[in-house]
Amino acid sequence: MMKNNFLTIALLGWLAVLTSGYAADLPGKVPVPIVPDAVKVSPNEELLFTAKAQGVQIYECRAKKDDPTQYEWVFVAPEADLFNAQGKKIGRHYAGPTWESTDGSRVVGEVKVHVPSKDEGAVPWLLLSAKKHAGNGVFSQVTSIQRLATAGGKAPTGGCSQSNVGKELRVPYTADYYFYVSKS
């Protein structure tokens, strides 16, 4: 009986890791997320790993391009740490947009598609394609990236005026990033 309880607990623990949404230490073991068609990756790609991001989206108050008498918060860059399923920091995310691993490898992405988040106050879900790589490591072969399960990070609709042009605003956010590679 004790052996069966241990096995059940072990299986439940394994299931929790697999469904956690960012098991970076388990390549090939993470289920592909169910997403809107617009942000699906090519069928020629497979999921390498996922990472949980926790950080900020940075905005700056600027005059609107089409009407310099009006002002708005303009996105500048993300700044976030990346974590695996066990909560271990495995890298960081910053302007570019760039994802950099603790192994020194980097991938720079380019937004292909965005769809609204399920959370009205969150930044949109994204599908990005890799446009540049550096270093040898986990990010060196990434072909596509999805930003999903976003919470927070959206710029406020007010508070930007002529008196605070140039002011920086850092809005906390979290997201799950899914990293894909070409199938062998």
PANUVO-819978 format. One record per residue (C-alpha): x, y, z; residue number from 1. Coordinates in Angstrom, 1 decimal, always signed. Layout:
<atom X="X" Y="Y" Z="Z" n="NUM"/>
...
This chain:
<atom X="+0.0" Y="+0.0" Z="+0.0" n="1"/>
<atom X="+2.8" Y="+2.4" Z="+0.9" n="2"/>
<atom X="+4.5" Y="+1.7" Z="-2.4" n="3"/>
<atom X="+1.3" Y="+2.6" Z="-4.3" n="4"/>
<atom X="+0.9" Y="+5.8" Z="-2.4" n="5"/>
<atom X="+4.5" Y="+6.8" Z="-3.2" n="6"/>
<atom X="+3.9" Y="+6.0" Z="-6.9" n="7"/>
<atom X="+0.7" Y="+8.0" Z="-7.0" n="8"/>
<atom X="+2.4" Y="+11.0" Z="-5.3" n="9"/>
<atom X="+5.4" Y="+10.7" Z="-7.7" n="10"/>
<atom X="+3.0" Y="+10.6" Z="-10.8" n="11"/>
<atom X="+1.0" Y="+13.6" Z="-9.5" n="12"/>
<atom X="+4.2" Y="+15.5" Z="-9.0" n="13"/>
<atom X="+5.4" Y="+14.6" Z="-12.5" n="14"/>
<atom X="+2.0" Y="+15.7" Z="-13.9" n="15"/>
<atom X="+2.3" Y="+19.0" Z="-12.1" n="16"/>
<atom X="+5.7" Y="+19.7" Z="-13.7" n="17"/>
<atom X="+4.5" Y="+18.8" Z="-17.1" n="18"/>
<atom X="+1.5" Y="+21.0" Z="-16.9" n="19"/>
<atom X="+3.2" Y="+23.9" Z="-15.2" n="20"/>
<atom X="+3.6" Y="+25.8" Z="-18.5" n="21"/>
<atom X="+7.4" Y="+26.4" Z="-18.3" n="22"/>
<atom X="+9.4" Y="+23.3" Z="-17.7" n="23"/>
<atom X="+12.7" Y="+24.5" Z="-19.1" n="24"/>
<atom X="+14.5" Y="+21.5" Z="-17.8" n="25"/>
<atom X="+12.3" Y="+19.0" Z="-19.6" n="26"/>
<atom X="+12.8" Y="+19.6" Z="-23.4" n="27"/>
<atom X="+10.2" Y="+17.7" Z="-25.4" n="28"/>
<atom X="+8.1" Y="+16.9" Z="-22.3" n="29"/>
<atom X="+6.0" Y="+20.1" Z="-22.2" n="30"/>
<atom X="+2.6" Y="+20.0" Z="-23.9" n="31"/>
<atom X="+2.2" Y="+22.4" Z="-26.8" n="32"/>
<atom X="-0.2" Y="+25.1" Z="-25.7" n="33"/>
<atom X="-3.7" Y="+25.5" Z="-27.1" n="34"/>
<atom X="-3.7" Y="+28.9" Z="-28.7" n="35"/>
<atom X="-5.7" Y="+31.0" Z="-31.3" n="36"/>
<atom X="-4.8" Y="+30.0" Z="-34.9" n="37"/>
<atom X="-3.1" Y="+33.4" Z="-35.4" n="38"/>
<atom X="-0.3" Y="+32.7" Z="-32.9" n="39"/>
<atom X="+0.3" Y="+29.0" Z="-33.8" n="40"/>
<atom X="+3.7" Y="+28.0" Z="-35.0" n="41"/>
<atom X="+4.5" Y="+26.2" Z="-38.2" n="42"/>
<atom X="+3.8" Y="+22.4" Z="-38.2" n="43"/>
<atom X="+7.5" Y="+22.1" Z="-39.1" n="44"/>
<atom X="+8.5" Y="+23.3" Z="-35.6" n="45"/>
<atom X="+8.5" Y="+21.5" Z="-32.2" n="46"/>
<atom X="+8.5" Y="+22.9" Z="-28.7" n="47"/>
<atom X="+12.0" Y="+23.0" Z="-27.2" n="48"/>
<atom X="+11.1" Y="+24.5" Z="-23.8" n="49"/>
<atom X="+9.2" Y="+27.1" Z="-21.9" n="50"/>
<atom X="+10.1" Y="+29.8" Z="-19.4" n="51"/>
<atom X="+8.1" Y="+32.0" Z="-17.1" n="52"/>
<atom X="+9.0" Y="+35.7" Z="-17.3" n="53"/>
<atom X="+8.6" Y="+38.1" Z="-14.4" n="54"/>
<atom X="+9.5" Y="+41.7" Z="-14.8" n="55"/>
<atom X="+8.3" Y="+45.0" Z="-16.3" n="56"/>
<atom X="+7.2" Y="+46.5" Z="-19.6" n="57"/>
<atom X="+8.8" Y="+50.0" Z="-19.9" n="58"/>
<atom X="+7.0" Y="+52.9" Z="-21.4" n="59"/>
<atom X="+7.9" Y="+56.6" Z="-22.0" n="60"/>
<atom X="+5.5" Y="+59.5" Z="-22.2" n="61"/>
<atom X="+5.8" Y="+61.1" Z="-25.7" n="62"/>
<atom X="+3.9" Y="+63.4" Z="-28.0" n="63"/>
<atom X="+1.8" Y="+61.4" Z="-30.5" n="64"/>
<atom X="+3.3" Y="+61.1" Z="-34.0" n="65"/>
<atom X="+0.1" Y="+62.1" Z="-35.8" n="66"/>
<atom X="-0.9" Y="+64.8" Z="-33.3" n="67"/>
<atom X="+2.0" Y="+66.5" Z="-31.4" n="68"/>
<atom X="-0.6" Y="+68.3" Z="-29.2" n="69"/>
<atom X="-1.6" Y="+64.9" Z="-27.7" n="70"/>
<atom X="+0.5" Y="+62.6" Z="-25.5" n="71"/>
<atom X="+0.7" Y="+58.8" Z="-25.0" n="72"/>
<atom X="+2.7" Y="+56.1" Z="-23.3" n="73"/>
<atom X="+4.9" Y="+54.5" Z="-25.9" n="74"/>
<atom X="+6.5" Y="+51.1" Z="-25.4" n="75"/>
<atom X="+10.3" Y="+51.2" Z="-25.0" n="76"/>
<atom X="+11.4" Y="+47.7" Z="-24.0" n="77"/>
<atom X="+10.7" Y="+44.7" Z="-21.7" n="78"/>
<atom X="+12.9" Y="+43.9" Z="-18.7" n="79"/>
<atom X="+12.3" Y="+40.5" Z="-17.2" n="80"/>
<atom X="+14.0" Y="+37.5" Z="-15.6" n="81"/>
<atom X="+13.3" Y="+34.0" Z="-17.0" n="82"/>
<atom X="+12.6" Y="+31.1" Z="-14.8" n="83"/>
<atom X="+12.2" Y="+27.3" Z="-15.2" n="84"/>
<atom X="+9.5" Y="+25.2" Z="-13.6" n="85"/>
<atom X="+11.5" Y="+24.8" Z="-10.4" n="86"/>
<atom X="+11.8" Y="+28.6" Z="-10.1" n="87"/>
<atom X="+15.5" Y="+28.7" Z="-11.0" n="88"/>
<atom X="+16.6" Y="+31.8" Z="-13.0" n="89"/>
<atom X="+17.7" Y="+30.6" Z="-16.4" n="90"/>
<atom X="+18.0" Y="+33.9" Z="-18.3" n="91"/>
<atom X="+16.7" Y="+37.3" Z="-19.0" n="92"/>
<atom X="+14.5" Y="+39.1" Z="-21.5" n="93"/>
<atom X="+15.2" Y="+42.7" Z="-22.7" n="94"/>
<atom X="+15.1" Y="+45.1" Z="-25.7" n="95"/>
<atom X="+15.4" Y="+43.8" Z="-29.1" n="96"/>
<atom X="+13.3" Y="+41.8" Z="-28.1" n="97"/>
<atom X="+16.1" Y="+39.6" Z="-26.9" n="98"/>
<atom X="+16.1" Y="+36.4" Z="-24.8" n="99"/>
<atom X="+19.4" Y="+35.5" Z="-23.2" n="100"/>
<atom X="+20.2" Y="+32.3" Z="-21.4" n="101"/>
<atom X="+22.6" Y="+31.9" Z="-18.5" n="102"/>
<atom X="+24.6" Y="+29.7" Z="-20.9" n="103"/>
<atom X="+25.4" Y="+32.9" Z="-23.0" n="104"/>
<atom X="+23.2" Y="+32.1" Z="-26.0" n="105"/>
<atom X="+20.7" Y="+34.7" Z="-27.3" n="106"/>
<atom X="+17.9" Y="+35.0" Z="-29.7" n="107"/>
<atom X="+16.4" Y="+38.2" Z="-31.1" n="108"/>
<atom X="+12.8" Y="+38.0" Z="-32.2" n="109"/>
<atom X="+10.6" Y="+39.9" Z="-34.6" n="110"/>
<atom X="+6.9" Y="+40.2" Z="-34.0" n="111"/>
<atom X="+4.8" Y="+38.4" Z="-36.7" n="112"/>
<atom X="+1.4" Y="+38.4" Z="-35.0" n="113"/>
<atom X="-0.3" Y="+39.7" Z="-31.9" n="114"/>
<atom X="-3.7" Y="+38.9" Z="-30.4" n="115"/>
<atom X="-5.4" Y="+40.4" Z="-27.3" n="116"/>
<atom X="-4.6" Y="+38.6" Z="-24.0" n="117"/>
<atom X="-7.5" Y="+36.8" Z="-22.2" n="118"/>
<atom X="-6.7" Y="+39.3" Z="-19.4" n="119"/>
<atom X="-8.0" Y="+42.8" Z="-20.5" n="120"/>
<atom X="-5.2" Y="+44.5" Z="-18.5" n="121"/>
<atom X="-2.4" Y="+42.5" Z="-20.0" n="122"/>
<atom X="-0.1" Y="+42.9" Z="-22.9" n="123"/>
<atom X="-1.1" Y="+40.9" Z="-26.0" n="124"/>
<atom X="-0.1" Y="+37.4" Z="-26.8" n="125"/>
<atom X="+2.6" Y="+37.3" Z="-29.5" n="126"/>
<atom X="+4.1" Y="+35.0" Z="-32.2" n="127"/>
<atom X="+7.6" Y="+36.0" Z="-33.0" n="128"/>
<atom X="+10.1" Y="+34.7" Z="-35.5" n="129"/>
<atom X="+13.8" Y="+34.5" Z="-34.7" n="130"/>
<atom X="+15.8" Y="+36.9" Z="-36.7" n="131"/>
<atom X="+19.3" Y="+36.7" Z="-35.1" n="132"/>
<atom X="+21.2" Y="+34.3" Z="-32.8" n="133"/>
<atom X="+24.4" Y="+34.6" Z="-30.8" n="134"/>
<atom X="+26.4" Y="+32.1" Z="-28.8" n="135"/>
<atom X="+26.0" Y="+28.4" Z="-28.6" n="136"/>
<atom X="+23.4" Y="+27.1" Z="-26.2" n="137"/>
<atom X="+19.7" Y="+26.7" Z="-25.6" n="138"/>
<atom X="+18.7" Y="+29.7" Z="-27.7" n="139"/>
<atom X="+21.0" Y="+29.2" Z="-30.6" n="140"/>
<atom X="+18.6" Y="+27.1" Z="-32.7" n="141"/>
<atom X="+15.3" Y="+28.8" Z="-31.7" n="142"/>
<atom X="+13.1" Y="+29.5" Z="-34.7" n="143"/>
<atom X="+9.9" Y="+30.9" Z="-33.2" n="144"/>
<atom X="+8.7" Y="+32.2" Z="-29.8" n="145"/>
<atom X="+5.2" Y="+32.6" Z="-28.4" n="146"/>
<atom X="+4.4" Y="+35.0" Z="-25.5" n="147"/>
<atom X="+1.3" Y="+33.6" Z="-23.8" n="148"/>
<atom X="-0.6" Y="+33.7" Z="-20.5" n="149"/>
<atom X="+0.2" Y="+37.3" Z="-20.0" n="150"/>
<atom X="-0.7" Y="+39.2" Z="-16.9" n="151"/>
<atom X="-0.2" Y="+43.0" Z="-16.5" n="152"/>
<atom X="+2.2" Y="+45.0" Z="-18.4" n="153"/>
<atom X="-0.3" Y="+47.1" Z="-20.3" n="154"/>
<atom X="+0.3" Y="+50.9" Z="-20.5" n="155"/>
<atom X="-2.2" Y="+53.1" Z="-18.7" n="156"/>
<atom X="-4.6" Y="+55.0" Z="-20.8" n="157"/>
<atom X="-4.0" Y="+58.3" Z="-18.9" n="158"/>
<atom X="-1.3" Y="+60.1" Z="-17.0" n="159"/>
<atom X="+0.8" Y="+61.2" Z="-19.9" n="160"/>
<atom X="+0.8" Y="+64.9" Z="-20.6" n="161"/>
<atom X="+3.1" Y="+67.7" Z="-21.8" n="162"/>
<atom X="+4.3" Y="+68.2" Z="-18.3" n="163"/>
<atom X="+5.8" Y="+64.7" Z="-18.0" n="164"/>
<atom X="+7.1" Y="+64.1" Z="-21.5" n="165"/>
<atom X="+10.1" Y="+61.8" Z="-21.2" n="166"/>
<atom X="+8.9" Y="+60.3" Z="-18.0" n="167"/>
<atom X="+9.5" Y="+56.5" Z="-17.8" n="168"/>
<atom X="+6.9" Y="+54.1" Z="-16.5" n="169"/>
<atom X="+7.6" Y="+50.5" Z="-15.5" n="170"/>
<atom X="+4.5" Y="+48.3" Z="-15.5" n="171"/>
<atom X="+4.9" Y="+44.9" Z="-13.8" n="172"/>
<atom X="+4.0" Y="+41.8" Z="-16.0" n="173"/>
<atom X="+4.4" Y="+38.1" Z="-16.2" n="174"/>
<atom X="+4.2" Y="+35.8" Z="-19.2" n="175"/>
<atom X="+5.0" Y="+32.3" Z="-20.4" n="176"/>
<atom X="+7.4" Y="+32.1" Z="-23.3" n="177"/>
<atom X="+7.4" Y="+29.1" Z="-25.5" n="178"/>
<atom X="+10.6" Y="+28.5" Z="-27.6" n="179"/>
<atom X="+10.4" Y="+26.3" Z="-30.8" n="180"/>
<atom X="+13.0" Y="+24.8" Z="-33.1" n="181"/>
<atom X="+12.8" Y="+23.2" Z="-36.5" n="182"/>
<atom X="+11.9" Y="+19.5" Z="-36.5" n="183"/>
<atom X="+14.8" Y="+17.3" Z="-37.2" n="184"/>
